[in-house]
Amino acid sequence: MVPECRSRDAGGQRDRQNGSRTVANSSHPSLQDITDAFARLGERVGASPSSRLDPFVSISLRRACEELRRFIPGLDSPPDPEAARFLARAAYAAMEDNDAREALARALRGLSFAPHHPGLFFVAATACFEFGAVEDAIRLLRHTLWIHPGHTAARRDLEALSAYMAERWSTPGELTAEDAAARDSADGEAGPELAFDDLNELESGFVFDDDATDDRFDEDEDRAA
């Protein structure tokens, strides 16, 4: 059974309830839509042979982080916290094996079971950085801290990554298009509206030192509950 989802739109009005599923504003996905998208993105990442992050995954992660801010972490029970905990541990294990693709795929599948799990967002950020997707890594670290401002590892990595990128930006000729996008993300500037409408194309083939200590993982689980 899908848990009832409650949210507020930008105007502060509550979405209408329809059984166990939120009927969101027509321009926004429901929480169930977002968790479904995470599941499909996990499948897409796991099946991709590319050595770079799929651009569709990147823009979909961006929109997911934007839309998740409409839902208050901890207000509703996650669909399956046990499955999320299992996949979080599996994602951390994959990163320890230097398998960023499998780590990201497992983290995304985990988010389909607990969309506000800070540990899953943190390991997804780590995997994105290993892919060279700096903009996505910064965005996911910032989202981790939105869920859990006390996540020390995420704050440390965001500060280190921001300092590294600032050094690159200050070097003449080093600012690439990706670097510029990462800079805007780090500065908190809003970019263009992207993805989630592409979820309508699912049927045609579209899918909508970082070692994790046990203490930090347990803290993430508590925060996600």
Z-matrix of the N, CA and C atoms (Angstrom, degrees):
N
C 1 1.465
C 2 1.522 1 109.82
N 3 1.312 2 117.06 1 131.51
C 4 1.462 3 121.58 2 -179.65
C 5 1.519 4 108.72 3 -79.69
N 6 1.351 5 119.44 4 126.56
C 7 1.449 6 121.01 5 -179.08
C 8 1.520 7 111.92 6 -66.18
N 9 1.346 8 115.38 7 150.46
C 10 1.455 9 120.24 8 177.38
C 11 1.519 10 109.37 9 -62.89
N 12 1.310 11 117.79 10 137.98
C 13 1.460 12 122.57 11 -177.12
C 14 1.518 13 109.13 12 -115.45
N 15 1.314 14 116.86 13 131.91
C 16 1.454 15 121.40 14 178.89
C 17 1.513 16 108.69 15 -119.98
N 18 1.300 17 117.10 16 141.97
C 19 1.455 18 120.40 17 179.73
C 20 1.507 19 109.97 18 -152.11
N 21 1.356 20 114.85 19 170.49
C 22 1.454 21 120.89 20 173.21
C 23 1.522 22 107.77 21 -126.96
N 24 1.342 23 116.37 22 139.16
C 25 1.453 24 118.91 23 175.70
C 26 1.518 25 108.58 24 -84.86
N 27 1.353 26 116.46 25 -178.06
C 28 1.459 27 120.66 26 -175.28
C 29 1.516 28 111.63 27 -60.93
N 30 1.310 29 117.88 28 -26.52
C 31 1.452 30 120.51 29 -179.88
C 32 1.508 31 113.14 30 -85.52
N 33 1.328 32 117.57 31 -2.84
C 34 1.449 33 122.18 32 176.93
C 35 1.510 34 113.96 33 86.13
N 36 1.344 35 118.44 34 7.96
C 37 1.447 36 120.44 35 -179.68
C 38 1.516 37 109.98 36 -90.94
N 39 1.338 38 115.78 37 142.71
C 40 1.448 39 119.54 38 -179.11
C 41 1.527 40 110.92 39 -74.78
N 42 1.351 41 115.02 40 141.71
C 43 1.450 42 119.51 41 173.90
C 44 1.527 43 109.02 42 -69.26
N 45 1.311 44 115.70 43 152.26
C 46 1.452 45 120.25 44 176.87
C 47 1.517 46 109.99 45 -72.32
N 48 1.337 47 116.39 46 147.82
C 49 1.454 48 121.92 47 179.69
C 50 1.527 49 109.84 48 -99.50
N 51 1.307 50 116.65 49 141.34
C 52 1.456 51 121.73 50 177.93
C 53 1.515 52 107.57 51 -137.98
N 54 1.338 53 116.46 52 93.20
C 55 1.454 54 119.41 53 -176.94
C 56 1.502 55 110.25 54 66.30
N 57 1.356 56 115.96 55 -123.08
C 58 1.451 57 120.93 56 -177.86
C 59 1.515 58 112.24 57 -102.61
N 60 1.330 59 117.23 58 11.75
C 61 1.462 60 119.65 59 -175.67
C 62 1.521 61 110.65 60 -131.67
N 63 1.323 62 115.93 61 135.92
C 64 1.452 63 119.85 62 179.20
C 65 1.517 64 110.34 63 -71.41
N 66 1.325 65 115.69 64 133.15
C 67 1.457 66 120.00 65 170.93
C 68 1.517 67 105.88 66 -92.59
N 69 1.318 68 117.37 67 96.03
C 70 1.452 69 121.92 68 -172.92
C 71 1.522 70 110.70 69 -78.87
N 72 1.322 71 114.87 70 164.99
C 73 1.454 72 120.37 71 171.14
C 74 1.525 73 108.26 72 -51.70
N 75 1.342 74 116.65 73 141.91
C 76 1.466 75 120.38 74 -173.74
C 77 1.523 76 112.66 75 -57.81
N 78 1.338 77 117.81 76 -21.83
C 79 1.456 78 120.48 77 -178.87
C 80 1.529 79 112.23 78 -90.01
N 81 1.340 80 117.53 79 -1.61
C 82 1.457 81 121.22 80 -177.14
C 83 1.526 82 110.24 81 -127.33
N 84 1.351 83 117.17 82 143.40
C 85 1.465 84 120.20 83 173.62
C 86 1.521 85 110.70 84 -76.66
N 87 1.322 86 116.95 85 154.12
C 88 1.458 87 121.25 86 172.96
C 89 1.522 88 108.92 87 -77.31
N 90 1.330 89 116.75 88 169.82
C 91 1.461 90 120.17 89 177.04
C 92 1.530 91 110.55 90 -62.50
N 93 1.339 92 116.66 91 -35.89
C 94 1.459 93 119.71 92 176.83
C 95 1.533 94 111.07 93 -63.87
N 96 1.328 95 117.30 94 -39.16
C 97 1.463 96 120.81 95 176.51
C 98 1.536 97 110.61 96 -59.97
N 99 1.337 98 115.77 97 -40.78
C 100 1.464 99 119.91 98 -178.78
C 101 1.521 100 111.19 99 -67.30
N 102 1.336 101 117.02 100 -43.30
C 103 1.469 102 118.50 101 179.33
C 104 1.527 103 111.02 102 -66.24
N 105 1.329 104 116.70 103 -36.58
C 106 1.473 105 119.41 104 175.79
C 107 1.527 106 110.33 105 -62.77
N 108 1.332 107 116.25 106 -40.05
C 109 1.464 108 120.04 107 179.40
C 110 1.525 109 111.11 108 -63.95
N 111 1.332 110 117.32 109 -41.75
C 112 1.461 111 120.13 110 177.67
C 113 1.530 112 110.92 111 -58.52
N 114 1.335 113 116.84 112 -42.80
C 115 1.470 114 119.97 113 179.87
C 116 1.519 115 110.72 114 -60.81
N 117 1.322 116 117.12 115 -44.24
C 118 1.463 117 120.54 116 -178.59
C 119 1.526 118 111.49 117 -70.57
N 120 1.323 119 116.49 118 -36.32
C 121 1.468 120 119.20 119 177.03
C 122 1.525 121 110.51 120 -64.88
N 123 1.330 122 116.96 121 -37.53
C 124 1.459 123 119.84 122 176.59
C 125 1.519 124 111.63 123 -61.23
N 126 1.329 125 115.98 124 -42.00
C 127 1.465 126 120.11 125 177.36
C 128 1.527 127 110.63 126 -64.25
N 129 1.311 128 116.21 127 -40.79
C 130 1.468 129 120.49 128 -178.29
C 131 1.519 130 111.11 129 -65.22
N 132 1.330 131 116.50 130 -45.14
C 133 1.467 132 120.01 131 179.18
C 134 1.523 133 110.85 132 -62.77
N 135 1.325 134 116.81 133 -44.98
C 136 1.456 135 120.27 134 -178.57
C 137 1.523 136 113.73 135 -63.09
N 138 1.339 137 116.36 136 -29.66
C 139 1.465 138 120.36 137 -177.15
C 140 1.524 139 113.38 138 -90.61
N 141 1.327 140 117.59 139 -10.34
C 142 1.464 141 120.09 140 -175.40
C 143 1.529 142 111.46 141 -78.99
N 144 1.352 143 117.26 142 133.68
C 145 1.469 144 120.13 143 177.99
C 146 1.530 145 112.80 144 -89.53
N 147 1.347 146 117.31 145 -4.00
C 148 1.464 147 120.81 146 -174.04
C 149 1.521 148 111.84 147 -70.28
N 150 1.318 149 115.56 148 149.52
C 151 1.461 150 121.19 149 176.71
C 152 1.523 151 111.43 150 -86.42
N 153 1.336 152 117.24 151 -3.65
C 154 1.457 153 122.21 152 178.66
C 155 1.518 154 109.27 153 -117.77
N 156 1.324 155 115.65 154 159.59
C 157 1.458 156 120.01 155 -179.28
C 158 1.524 157 110.11 156 -72.45
N 159 1.319 158 115.53 157 131.17
C 160 1.456 159 122.87 158 178.19
C 161 1.535 160 109.16 159 -57.33
N 162 1.348 161 118.32 160 126.37
C 163 1.469 162 120.00 161 179.48
C 164 1.528 163 113.49 162 -57.75
N 165 1.330 164 117.20 163 -32.66
C 166 1.463 165 118.92 164 178.24
C 167 1.527 166 110.82 165 -65.99
N 168 1.324 167 116.40 166 -38.13
C 169 1.463 168 120.25 167 176.80
C 170 1.524 169 109.50 168 -63.29
N 171 1.325 170 116.04 169 -42.42
C 172 1.458 171 120.75 170 -178.94
C 173 1.530 172 111.87 171 -60.75
N 174 1.329 173 117.37 172 -49.99
C 175 1.465 174 119.03 173 -178.07
C 176 1.527 175 111.32 174 -69.75
N 177 1.326 176 116.98 175 -30.25
C 178 1.458 177 119.56 176 178.40
C 179 1.533 178 111.17 177 -71.25
N 180 1.332 179 117.08 178 -37.42
C 181 1.464 180 120.22 179 175.17
C 182 1.526 181 110.25 180 -63.16
N 183 1.308 182 115.79 181 -39.57
C 184 1.470 183 119.95 182 178.30
C 185 1.516 184 110.29 183 -59.20
N 186 1.326 185 116.38 184 -49.87
C 187 1.466 186 119.50 185 -177.83
C 188 1.522 187 110.81 186 -67.46
N 189 1.335 188 117.49 187 -35.92
C 190 1.466 189 120.37 188 178.75
C 191 1.525 190 111.05 189 -60.54
N 192 1.333 191 117.13 190 -44.47
C 193 1.465 192 120.49 191 179.06
C 194 1.524 193 110.71 192 -63.00
N 195 1.323 194 117.42 193 -39.42
C 196 1.459 195 120.92 194 178.55
C 197 1.523 196 110.72 195 -63.72
N 198 1.330 197 116.15 196 -47.34
C 199 1.458 198 119.79 197 -174.95
C 200 1.529 199 112.35 198 -72.46
N 201 1.334 200 117.39 199 -32.28
C 202 1.465 201 119.88 200 -179.77
C 203 1.523 202 112.15 201 -64.70
N 204 1.317 203 117.89 202 -22.14
C 205 1.465 204 120.39 203 178.80
C 206 1.519 205 112.36 204 -70.59
N 207 1.306 206 117.13 205 -8.08
C 208 1.460 207 121.20 206 174.56
C 209 1.524 208 111.89 207 -82.44
N 210 1.324 209 117.04 208 -8.71
C 211 1.461 210 122.07 209 -176.40
C 212 1.531 211 109.76 210 -118.01
N 213 1.306 212 116.98 211 132.17
C 214 1.460 213 121.48 212 -175.01
C 215 1.526 214 110.14 213 -80.79
N 216 1.352 215 118.06 214 120.28
C 217 1.474 216 119.62 215 177.66
C 218 1.527 217 111.03 216 -58.47
N 219 1.327 218 116.29 217 134.36
C 220 1.452 219 121.66 218 177.93
C 221 1.511 220 115.08 219 88.15
N 222 1.345 221 118.32 220 -10.25
C 223 1.457 222 120.05 221 -179.50
C 224 1.523 223 111.44 222 -71.67
N 225 1.315 224 116.49 223 -38.45
C 226 1.465 225 121.84 224 -179.61
C 227 1.524 226 110.04 225 -118.54
N 228 1.311 227 116.50 226 146.08
C 229 1.463 228 121.03 227 177.37
C 230 1.521 229 109.84 228 -68.08
N 231 1.353 230 118.20 229 136.69
C 232 1.471 231 119.78 230 177.67
C 233 1.520 232 110.36 231 -66.29
N 234 1.334 233 117.89 232 153.81
C 235 1.461 234 121.42 233 -177.62
C 236 1.524 235 113.95 234 -55.52
N 237 1.337 236 117.95 235 -42.95
C 238 1.470 237 120.53 236 -177.57
C 239 1.528 238 109.24 237 -154.23
N 240 1.335 239 118.35 238 83.46
C 241 1.472 240 120.61 239 -176.59
C 242 1.522 241 113.62 240 -62.79
N 243 1.329 242 117.59 241 -31.43
C 244 1.465 243 119.65 242 179.42
C 245 1.527 244 110.74 243 -65.65
N 246 1.332 245 116.78 244 -43.53
C 247 1.463 246 120.29 245 177.35
C 248 1.520 247 110.42 246 -63.49
N 249 1.333 248 116.75 247 -38.84
C 250 1.466 249 120.42 248 178.79
C 251 1.523 250 110.73 249 -63.59
N 252 1.330 251 117.66 250 -42.45
C 253 1.471 252 120.73 251 179.16
C 254 1.527 253 110.73 252 -63.09
N 255 1.325 254 116.51 253 -42.14
C 256 1.464 255 120.31 254 179.27
C 257 1.529 256 110.57 255 -61.67
N 258 1.330 257 116.63 256 -46.17
C 259 1.464 258 120.32 257 -178.10
C 260 1.525 259 111.74 258 -71.00
N 261 1.325 260 117.69 259 -30.50
C 262 1.466 261 119.55 260 175.88
C 263 1.531 262 109.77 261 -64.23
N 264 1.316 263 117.01 262 -46.21
C 265 1.466 264 119.86 263 177.88
C 266 1.530 265 110.62 264 -62.01
N 267 1.331 266 116.15 265 -40.23
C 268 1.462 267 120.22 266 179.01
C 269 1.527 268 111.08 267 -65.35
N 270 1.333 269 117.05 268 -37.56
C 271 1.463 270 120.65 269 179.19
C 272 1.535 271 110.85 270 -67.11
N 273 1.338 272 117.08 271 -43.08
C 274 1.459 273 120.22 272 176.90
C 275 1.526 274 110.59 273 -61.61
N 276 1.335 275 116.55 274 -40.21
C 277 1.464 276 120.34 275 179.48
C 278 1.524 277 110.87 276 -63.38
N 279 1.317 278 117.16 277 -40.19
C 280 1.466 279 120.75 278 178.56
C 281 1.527 280 110.65 279 -63.69
N 282 1.338 281 117.76 280 -39.62
C 283 1.466 282 119.98 281 177.58
C 284 1.523 283 110.70 282 -64.82
N 285 1.324 284 117.02 283 -38.27
C 286 1.465 285 119.91 284 177.35
C 287 1.520 286 111.20 285 -63.43
N 288 1.342 287 116.37 286 -26.65
C 289 1.467 288 121.78 287 176.90
C 290 1.528 289 111.55 288 -90.00
N 291 1.343 290 116.88 289 8.88
C 292 1.469 291 122.55 290 179.94
C 293 1.524 292 112.64 291 60.32
N 294 1.321 293 116.41 292 33.59
C 295 1.465 294 121.95 293 177.55
C 296 1.531 295 108.03 294 -110.25
N 297 1.336 296 115.92 295 82.75
C 298 1.456 297 120.61 296 -175.24
C 299 1.526 298 111.92 297 -64.59
N 300 1.331 299 117.35 298 -36.99
C 301 1.462 300 119.63 299 -178.75
C 302 1.526 301 111.07 300 -63.09
N 303 1.309 302 116.67 301 -47.28
C 304 1.462 303 119.30 302 -179.23
C 305 1.525 304 110.43 303 -68.14
N 306 1.325 305 116.77 304 -35.57
C 307 1.464 306 120.09 305 177.90
C 308 1.525 307 110.67 306 -62.05
N 309 1.332 308 116.79 307 -45.22
C 310 1.457 309 120.12 308 -179.92
C 311 1.521 310 111.18 309 -67.07
N 312 1.326 311 116.67 310 -41.49
C 313 1.464 312 119.73 311 179.18
C 314 1.524 313 110.94 312 -60.91
N 315 1.339 314 116.90 313 -43.72
C 316 1.466 315 119.99 314 179.75
C 317 1.523 316 111.42 315 -68.24
N 318 1.334 317 116.94 316 -38.48
C 319 1.462 318 119.92 317 178.94
C 320 1.528 319 110.74 318 -63.21
N 321 1.324 320 117.18 319 -42.56
C 322 1.462 321 120.52 320 179.73
C 323 1.526 322 111.26 321 -66.07
N 324 1.328 323 116.73 322 -39.96
C 325 1.471 324 118.67 323 176.01
C 326 1.520 325 110.13 324 -63.65
N 327 1.337 326 116.13 325 -39.04
C 328 1.457 327 119.60 326 177.67
C 329 1.516 328 112.21 327 -62.19
N 330 1.336 329 117.06 328 -39.28
C 331 1.457 330 120.52 329 179.56
C 332 1.521 331 111.93 330 -66.02
N 333 1.316 332 117.77 331 -21.78
C 334 1.460 333 119.48 332 175.70
C 335 1.526 334 110.91 333 -70.00
N 336 1.341 335 116.90 334 -18.29
C 337 1.462 336 121.68 335 178.44
C 338 1.528 337 112.62 336 -102.11
N 339 1.330 338 117.62 337 -19.82
C 340 1.467 339 122.18 338 179.09
C 341 1.524 340 107.92 339 -153.06
N 342 1.333 341 117.65 340 85.54
C 343 1.474 342 120.61 341 -170.55
C 344 1.528 343 115.15 342 -71.35
N 345 1.342 344 117.78 343 -5.19
C 346 1.468 345 119.98 344 176.50
C 347 1.528 346 111.72 345 -116.40
N 348 1.312 347 118.01 346 28.87
C 349 1.468 348 121.72 347 -178.65
C 350 1.529 349 108.89 348 -83.37
N 351 1.346 350 119.36 349 110.66
C 352 1.467 351 119.81 350 -176.03
C 353 1.523 352 113.52 351 -65.03
N 354 1.330 353 117.20 352 -32.96
C 355 1.458 354 119.47 353 179.43
C 356 1.512 355 112.70 354 -65.43
N 357 1.323 356 117.34 355 -34.87
C 358 1.459 357 120.78 356 177.86
C 359 1.524 358 111.02 357 -69.69
N 360 1.320 359 116.83 358 -39.48
C 361 1.467 360 118.85 359 176.22
C 362 1.521 361 110.86 360 -66.44
N 363 1.330 362 116.92 361 -35.81
C 364 1.459 363 120.18 362 -179.26
C 365 1.528 364 111.26 363 -66.37
N 366 1.323 365 117.39 364 -46.20
C 367 1.460 366 118.70 365 -179.46
C 368 1.526 367 110.48 366 -70.25
N 369 1.342 368 118.10 367 -30.56
C 370 1.468 369 120.72 368 174.42
C 371 1.533 370 110.14 369 -64.20
N 372 1.332 371 116.65 370 -39.60
C 373 1.463 372 120.39 371 177.21
C 374 1.522 373 111.07 372 -63.36
N 375 1.316 374 116.00 373 -42.88
C 376 1.466 375 120.65 374 178.85
C 377 1.523 376 110.80 375 -61.22
N 378 1.328 377 116.51 376 -42.74
C 379 1.457 378 120.85 377 179.58
C 380 1.529 379 110.61 378 -65.35
N 381 1.330 380 117.21 379 -41.55
C 382 1.467 381 120.13 380 178.87
C 383 1.523 382 110.84 381 -61.46
N 384 1.322 383 116.62 382 -39.52
C 385 1.464 384 119.07 383 178.23
C 386 1.525 385 110.52 384 -62.30
N 387 1.330 386 116.95 385 -39.73
C 388 1.463 387 120.27 386 178.30
C 389 1.521 388 111.65 387 -65.07
N 390 1.333 389 116.96 388 -28.42
C 391 1.462 390 121.66 389 175.01
C 392 1.529 391 111.55 390 -74.92
N 393 1.324 392 117.30 391 -12.38
C 394 1.457 393 120.32 392 -173.95
C 395 1.515 394 112.90 393 86.81
N 396 1.338 395 116.90 394 8.95
C 397 1.467 396 121.99 395 -179.88
C 398 1.527 397 108.37 396 -89.20
N 399 1.330 398 115.89 397 78.15
C 400 1.463 399 121.47 398 -172.82
C 401 1.521 400 111.56 399 -65.86
N 402 1.322 401 117.26 400 -42.33
C 403 1.461 402 120.59 401 -179.95
C 404 1.522 403 110.42 402 -58.44
N 405 1.335 404 116.95 403 -44.71
C 406 1.460 405 120.63 404 -179.34
C 407 1.528 406 110.98 405 -67.03
N 408 1.328 407 117.18 406 -39.12
C 409 1.461 408 120.06 407 178.80
C 410 1.526 409 110.84 408 -61.28
N 411 1.341 410 116.84 409 -44.97
C 412 1.461 411 120.72 410 179.07
C 413 1.519 412 110.62 411 -62.37
N 414 1.318 413 116.69 412 -44.85
C 415 1.463 414 120.09 413 -178.05
C 416 1.526 415 111.05 414 -63.04
N 417 1.320 416 117.19 415 -42.32
C 418 1.459 417 120.37 416 -178.63
C 419 1.522 418 112.06 417 -70.40
N 420 1.325 419 117.30 418 -33.86
C 421 1.465 420 119.91 419 174.90
C 422 1.521 421 110.12 420 -66.08
N 423 1.315 422 116.74 421 -41.90
C 424 1.467 423 120.07 422 178.11
C 425 1.528 424 110.50 423 -63.39
N 426 1.324 425 116.78 424 -38.00
C 427 1.467 426 119.26 425 179.12
C 428 1.529 427 110.63 426 -69.61
N 429 1.325 428 116.95 427 -37.42
C 430 1.470 429 120.32 428 175.27
C 431 1.522 430 109.90 429 -55.70
N 432 1.326 431 116.29 430 -44.14
C 433 1.462 432 120.91 431 -178.72
C 434 1.525 433 112.05 432 -73.39
N 435 1.315 434 117.89 433 -25.75
C 436 1.467 435 119.84 434 173.35
C 437 1.525 436 109.65 435 -65.35
N 438 1.334 437 116.93 436 -41.60
C 439 1.461 438 120.71 437 178.41
C 440 1.525 439 110.52 438 -70.51
N 441 1.324 440 115.26 439 -44.83
C 442 1.470 441 121.50 440 -171.75
C 443 1.529 442 108.91 441 -137.29
N 444 1.334 443 117.88 442 86.22
C 445 1.473 444 120.72 443 -177.78
C 446 1.521 445 113.90 444 -58.74
N 447 1.326 446 117.30 445 -20.56
C 448 1.457 447 120.23 446 -179.99
C 449 1.509 448 114.87 447 -90.75
N 450 1.320 449 117.45 448 10.76
C 451 1.479 450 120.87 449 179.99
C 452 1.531 451 107.97 450 -73.28
N 453 1.325 452 116.13 451 96.13
C 454 1.465 453 120.81 452 -172.23
C 455 1.517 454 113.29 453 -64.67
N 456 1.324 455 117.61 454 -37.14
C 457 1.464 456 120.01 455 -178.91
C 458 1.524 457 110.86 456 -66.56
N 459 1.336 458 116.76 457 -41.00
C 460 1.463 459 120.09 458 178.78
C 461 1.525 460 110.48 459 -65.18
N 462 1.335 461 116.95 460 -42.50
C 463 1.459 462 119.70 461 178.98
C 464 1.525 463 111.09 462 -63.89
N 465 1.331 464 115.74 463 -42.69
C 466 1.469 465 119.86 464 179.35
C 467 1.520 466 110.86 465 -61.35
N 468 1.335 467 116.29 466 -45.68
C 469 1.459 468 119.66 467 -177.46
C 470 1.530 469 111.28 468 -69.38
N 471 1.333 470 117.38 469 -36.40
C 472 1.457 471 119.84 470 178.52
C 473 1.529 472 110.32 471 -65.44
N 474 1.321 473 116.78 472 -42.13
C 475 1.464 474 120.08 473 178.47
C 476 1.524 475 110.87 474 -63.95
N 477 1.343 476 116.37 475 -43.23
C 478 1.462 477 119.93 476 -179.63
C 479 1.523 478 111.28 477 -65.93
N 480 1.336 479 116.80 478 -42.80
C 481 1.458 480 120.83 479 -179.70
C 482 1.523 481 111.10 480 -67.56
N 483 1.332 482 116.69 481 -39.70
C 484 1.459 483 120.29 482 178.60
C 485 1.528 484 110.97 483 -64.30
N 486 1.347 485 116.87 484 -40.10
C 487 1.465 486 120.38 485 178.52
C 488 1.524 487 110.64 486 -65.63
N 489 1.332 488 115.92 487 -40.38
C 490 1.463 489 120.44 488 178.67
C 491 1.522 490 111.04 489 -62.82
N 492 1.347 491 116.11 490 -44.55
C 493 1.449 492 119.54 491 -178.59
C 494 1.527 493 111.11 492 -69.60
N 495 1.347 494 117.19 493 -35.93
C 496 1.464 495 119.99 494 178.11
C 497 1.522 496 110.57 495 -61.13
N 498 1.323 497 116.47 496 -37.21
C 499 1.465 498 120.47 497 178.05
C 500 1.520 499 110.60 498 -66.46
N 501 1.326 500 116.66 499 -39.12
C 502 1.466 501 120.27 500 177.95
C 503 1.519 502 110.88 501 -66.61
N 504 1.329 503 115.99 502 -41.47
C 505 1.468 504 119.79 503 -177.73
C 506 1.521 505 111.54 504 -65.99
N 507 1.330 506 116.43 505 -27.76
C 508 1.464 507 119.67 506 -177.79
C 509 1.519 508 112.81 507 -84.17
N 510 1.343 509 116.31 508 -5.11
C 511 1.458 510 121.07 509 -179.76
C 512 1.528 511 109.87 510 -93.37
N 513 1.334 512 119.37 511 120.20
C 514 1.470 513 121.59 512 -178.13
C 515 1.523 514 111.91 513 -55.17
N 516 1.327 515 115.50 514 134.00
C 517 1.456 516 120.57 515 176.59
C 518 1.513 517 114.83 516 81.60
N 519 1.332 518 118.01 517 -1.45
C 520 1.456 519 120.48 518 -176.85
C 521 1.521 520 113.79 519 -95.68
N 522 1.327 521 118.77 520 -10.08
C 523 1.457 522 121.62 521 -173.98
C 524 1.526 523 110.81 522 -82.22
N 525 1.329 524 116.70 523 101.73
C 526 1.453 525 121.90 524 176.79
C 527 1.521 526 109.07 525 -87.08
N 528 1.344 527 115.89 526 173.49
C 529 1.458 528 120.03 527 178.36
C 530 1.529 529 110.37 528 -61.90
N 531 1.334 530 116.46 529 -39.95
C 532 1.470 531 119.60 530 179.09
C 533 1.517 532 110.87 531 -65.72
N 534 1.347 533 116.61 532 -39.69
C 535 1.458 534 120.25 533 178.52
C 536 1.526 535 110.45 534 -62.37
N 537 1.329 536 116.68 535 -41.05
C 538 1.465 537 120.45 536 -179.84
C 539 1.525 538 110.43 537 -63.42
N 540 1.330 539 116.23 538 -41.08
C 541 1.471 540 119.90 539 178.26
C 542 1.519 541 110.49 540 -65.21
N 543 1.334 542 116.77 541 -40.15
C 544 1.458 543 120.35 542 178.01
C 545 1.516 544 111.22 543 -65.03
N 546 1.323 545 116.60 544 -38.03
C 547 1.463 546 120.12 545 177.62
C 548 1.519 547 110.70 546 -61.72
N 549 1.329 548 116.44 547 -45.51
C 550 1.454 549 119.71 548 179.61
C 551 1.519 550 111.28 549 -62.24
N 552 1.355 551 116.05 550 -38.31
C 553 1.458 552 119.55 551 178.33
C 554 1.513 553 111.06 552 -65.85
N 555 1.322 554 116.48 553 -42.29
C 556 1.459 555 120.53 554 -179.38
C 557 1.515 556 111.17 555 -65.30
N 558 1.327 557 117.19 556 -32.42
C 559 1.455 558 121.52 557 179.96
C 560 1.517 559 112.24 558 -81.65
N 561 1.345 560 116.23 559 -4.78
C 562 1.456 561 119.72 560 179.05
C 563 1.508 562 114.56 561 80.28
N 564 1.319 563 118.03 562 17.03
C 565 1.455 564 120.76 563 -179.87
C 566 1.522 565 109.80 564 -80.51
N 567 1.311 566 115.17 565 137.36
C 568 1.458 567 119.52 566 -179.53
C 569 1.518 568 110.00 567 -79.18
N 570 1.305 569 116.38 568 136.11
C 571 1.449 570 121.33 569 177.22
C 572 1.517 571 110.06 570 -100.28
N 573 1.316 572 118.10 571 -169.60
C 574 1.459 573 121.15 572 -179.39
C 575 1.514 574 111.87 573 -68.20
N 576 1.334 575 115.91 574 154.45
C 577 1.458 576 119.82 575 174.87
C 578 1.530 577 108.45 576 -69.10
N 579 1.328 578 115.73 577 128.62
C 580 1.452 579 119.72 578 -177.19
C 581 1.524 580 110.17 579 -122.72
N 582 1.140 581 124.67 580 -143.07
C 583 1.447 582 141.21 581 -165.04
C 584 1.515 583 120.80 582 -20.97
N 585 1.141 584 127.51 583 -117.85
C 586 1.445 585 139.51 584 -152.07
C 587 1.521 586 116.68 585 2.75
N 588 1.318 587 120.27 586 -28.74
C 589 1.453 588 119.14 587 173.31
C 590 1.524 589 109.97 588 -61.55
N 591 1.343 590 116.83 589 -27.75
C 592 1.463 591 120.71 590 -179.84
C 593 1.514 592 112.17 591 -66.79
N 594 1.339 593 117.78 592 -12.49
C 595 1.457 594 119.15 593 177.29
C 596 1.515 595 111.14 594 -62.84
N 597 1.324 596 116.23 595 -21.16
C 598 1.460 597 119.45 596 176.58
C 599 1.518 598 111.32 597 -65.55
N 600 1.336 599 117.35 598 -16.89
C 601 1.456 600 121.21 599 -178.04
C 602 1.525 601 112.68 600 -94.06
N 603 1.336 602 116.07 601 9.96
C 604 1.461 603 119.47 602 -176.33
C 605 1.522 604 112.12 603 -55.85
N 606 1.309 605 116.49 604 -41.45
C 607 1.458 606 119.41 605 -175.82
C 608 1.526 607 112.16 606 -67.11
N 609 1.351 608 116.91 607 -18.41
C 610 1.462 609 119.31 608 -179.11
C 611 1.521 610 111.94 609 -99.41
N 612 1.344 611 116.30 610 13.94
C 613 1.448 612 118.67 611 173.49
C 614 1.506 613 114.85 612 118.49
N 615 1.338 614 119.14 613 -14.62
C 616 1.454 615 121.23 614 177.93
C 617 1.508 616 110.39 615 -84.18
N 618 1.283 617 115.26 616 154.56
C 619 1.458 618 121.64 617 175.05
C 620 1.523 619 108.19 618 -122.80
N 621 1.389 620 95.53 619 115.60
C 622 1.459 621 92.32 620 178.67
C 623 1.639 622 109.53 621 -47.39
N 624 30.136 623 172.43 622 141.86
C 625 1.350 624 76.62 623 -154.44
C 626 1.460 625 107.17 624 -56.55
N 627 1.711 626 115.71 625 118.72
C 628 1.425 627 126.73 626 -155.14
C 629 1.516 628 112.59 627 -89.81
N 630 1.335 629 120.86 628 8.57
C 631 1.450 630 122.64 629 177.44
C 632 1.515 631 108.74 630 -57.63
N 633 1.359 632 115.81 631 131.52
C 634 1.459 633 120.14 632 -177.72
C 635 1.522 634 110.14 633 -89.18
N 636 1.311 635 116.58 634 124.68
C 637 1.456 636 120.18 635 176.15
C 638 1.514 637 109.24 636 -82.42
N 639 1.326 638 117.03 637 156.49
C 640 1.453 639 119.95 638 179.40
C 641 1.521 640 111.37 639 -61.84
N 642 1.339 641 117.38 640 -35.83
C 643 1.458 642 120.20 641 -179.20
C 644 1.516 643 110.99 642 -63.13
N 645 1.327 644 116.89 643 -44.34
C 646 1.451 645 119.56 644 -179.40
C 647 1.515 646 110.17 645 -67.11
N 648 1.335 647 116.94 646 -38.63
C 649 1.456 648 120.25 647 179.88
C 650 1.521 649 110.25 648 -63.53
N 651 1.332 650 117.26 649 -43.92
C 652 1.463 651 120.45 650 178.85
C 653 1.522 652 110.98 651 -62.17
N 654 1.333 653 117.21 652 -38.27
C 655 1.456 654 120.85 653 178.19
C 656 1.520 655 110.27 654 -63.72
N 657 1.329 656 117.48 655 -40.32
C 658 1.463 657 120.97 656 178.10
C 659 1.511 658 110.73 657 -63.30
N 660 1.343 659 117.09 658 -40.63
C 661 1.460 660 120.45 659 179.63
C 662 1.521 661 110.99 660 -62.92
N 663 1.333 662 116.00 661 -42.57
C 664 1.465 663 119.34 662 179.22
C 665 1.516 664 111.24 663 -61.96
N 666 1.325 665 116.04 664 -41.31
C 667 1.464 666 120.70 665 -178.34
C 668 1.516 667 110.78 666 -67.50
N 669 1.357 668 117.30 667 -34.06
C 670 1.462 669 120.75 668 -176.76
C 671 1.523 670 111.94 669 -78.10
N 672 1.322 671 117.68 670 -19.36
C 673 1.473 672 120.52 671 -175.82
C 674 1.535 673 111.69 672 -67.04
